[in-house]
């Protein structure tokens, strides 16, 4: 699993002109799923995200997590995170999981994140043409890969 985590002042997802999800202060999580992903990836990534100390404390230092602040989260599926760009100019998405594999993992990630946060999270619509609007705070953008746990 790959994730792009962005600290935001606000974020929303619109599909067919209708806002399907929106949050205030918190994290926008763009989630890419590959065939090799499973439950261990879901648990590790969710735990890391909710405990990631990238939110400013009262002194303006990135020292607090989503759990500490009670901030919101919104999760958007994004298969293009698995783009292979080594050859040519057209990215290959061969590593991205097909919907029959990706949808259950995406849904299980949301369930795990809600459990770890003890609150509902916003979501996009898997496979839809989504318009994501955000106000990046910082900007703070973190890349995570469950296959490369640095």
C-alpha positions as CSV (number, residue, x, y, z in Angstrom):
1,X,0.0,0.0,0.0
2,X,1.2,3.5,-0.8
3,X,-0.2,6.6,0.8
4,X,0.2,10.3,0.3
5,X,-0.7,12.0,3.6
6,X,-1.4,15.8,3.4
7,X,-2.0,17.9,6.4
8,X,-5.0,20.1,5.5
9,X,-7.1,23.0,6.8
10,X,-9.9,21.6,4.8
11,X,-10.6,19.0,2.1
12,X,-13.5,17.8,0.1
13,X,-14.4,15.2,-2.6
14,X,-16.9,16.0,-5.3
15,X,-18.4,13.5,-7.7
16,X,-20.8,14.6,-10.5
17,X,-21.0,18.1,-9.0
18,X,-22.0,16.9,-5.6
19,X,-19.8,17.0,-2.5
20,X,-19.7,13.4,-1.2
21,X,-17.3,14.1,1.7
22,X,-15.6,17.0,3.4
23,X,-13.5,17.6,6.5
24,X,-11.9,20.5,8.4
25,X,-8.5,20.3,10.0
26,X,-6.9,17.0,9.6
27,X,-5.4,14.7,7.0
28,X,-6.2,13.9,3.4
29,X,-5.0,10.4,2.7
30,X,-4.6,9.3,-1.0
31,X,-4.4,5.5,-0.9
32,X,-3.0,3.2,-3.6
33,X,-3.4,-0.5,-3.4
34,X,-1.4,-3.3,-5.1
35,X,-2.0,-7.0,-5.5
36,X,0.5,-7.9,-2.8
37,X,-1.3,-5.9,-0.1
38,X,-3.2,-7.5,2.8
39,X,-4.3,-7.1,6.4
40,X,-0.8,-6.5,7.8
41,X,-0.4,-3.6,5.5
42,X,-3.8,-2.1,6.5
43,X,-3.0,-2.4,10.2
44,X,0.5,-1.0,10.0
45,X,-0.5,1.9,7.7
46,X,-3.5,2.9,9.8
47,X,-1.5,2.8,13.0
48,X,1.3,4.9,11.5
49,X,-1.1,7.5,10.1
50,X,-3.2,8.1,13.3
51,X,0.0,8.4,15.4
52,X,2.0,10.4,12.9
53,X,3.2,13.6,14.7
54,X,2.8,16.1,11.9
55,X,0.2,18.5,13.5
56,X,1.4,21.6,15.2
57,X,1.2,21.9,19.0
58,X,0.6,25.2,20.8
59,X,4.2,26.3,20.2
60,X,3.9,25.7,16.4
61,X,6.0,22.6,16.5
62,X,4.9,19.4,14.6
63,X,4.5,17.4,17.7
64,X,0.9,16.1,17.8
65,X,-1.0,13.4,15.9
66,X,-4.5,13.0,14.7
67,X,-5.3,11.1,17.8
68,X,-3.9,13.9,20.0
69,X,-5.9,16.7,18.3
70,X,-9.1,14.8,17.4
71,X,-8.6,16.0,13.8
72,X,-10.5,14.6,10.8
73,X,-9.4,12.3,8.0
74,X,-10.6,11.7,4.5
75,X,-9.5,8.7,2.4
76,X,-9.4,8.8,-1.4
77,X,-8.5,5.8,-3.5
78,X,-5.8,6.5,-6.1
79,X,-4.4,3.7,-8.2
80,X,-2.0,6.1,-10.0
81,X,0.2,6.0,-6.9
82,X,1.5,2.7,-8.4
83,X,2.4,4.2,-11.7
84,X,5.6,2.7,-13.2
85,X,7.4,5.4,-15.2
86,X,10.7,3.8,-16.0
87,X,10.0,3.1,-19.7
88,X,8.5,5.6,-22.2
89,X,6.2,8.4,-21.4
90,X,2.9,6.5,-20.7
91,X,2.8,5.3,-17.1
92,X,2.0,1.6,-16.5
93,X,-0.4,0.7,-13.7
94,X,0.3,-3.0,-13.8
95,X,1.1,-3.1,-10.1
96,X,-2.2,-1.4,-9.1
97,X,-4.7,-3.9,-7.8
98,X,-7.8,-4.5,-9.9
99,X,-11.1,-3.5,-8.3
100,X,-12.0,-7.0,-7.2
101,X,-8.9,-7.0,-5.0
102,X,-8.6,-3.3,-4.3
103,X,-12.2,-2.5,-3.1
104,X,-12.3,-4.9,-0.2
105,X,-8.8,-3.7,0.9
106,X,-9.9,-0.1,0.6
107,X,-13.0,-0.7,2.6
108,X,-11.1,-2.6,5.3
109,X,-8.5,0.2,5.5
110,X,-11.4,2.7,6.2
111,X,-12.8,0.4,8.8
112,X,-9.4,0.0,10.5
113,X,-8.7,3.8,10.4
114,X,-12.1,4.5,11.9
115,X,-11.4,2.0,14.6
116,X,-8.0,3.4,15.3
117,X,-9.3,7.0,15.4
118,X,-12.5,6.0,17.2
119,X,-14.5,8.2,14.8
120,X,-15.9,8.2,11.2
121,X,-13.7,9.3,8.4
122,X,-14.6,10.9,5.1
123,X,-14.3,8.9,1.9
124,X,-14.3,9.2,-1.8
125,X,-16.1,6.9,-4.1
126,X,-13.9,4.1,-5.4
127,X,-13.4,4.2,-9.1
128,X,-15.4,7.5,-9.6
129,X,-14.1,10.6,-11.4
130,X,-13.5,12.6,-8.2
131,X,-12.5,16.2,-7.8
132,X,-10.5,16.6,-4.7
133,X,-10.2,20.1,-3.2
134,X,-7.8,20.8,-0.4
135,X,-6.1,23.6,1.4
136,X,-2.7,22.0,2.3
137,X,-1.5,23.2,5.7
138,X,2.2,23.9,5.8
139,X,2.5,22.5,3.2
140,X,3.0,19.1,4.9
141,X,3.0,16.1,2.6
142,X,4.3,12.6,3.7
143,X,4.8,9.6,1.5
144,X,4.4,6.1,3.0
145,X,4.8,2.7,1.5
146,X,4.1,-0.5,3.5
147,X,6.6,-2.3,1.3
148,X,9.3,0.1,2.3
149,X,8.9,0.8,6.0
150,X,11.6,3.4,6.6
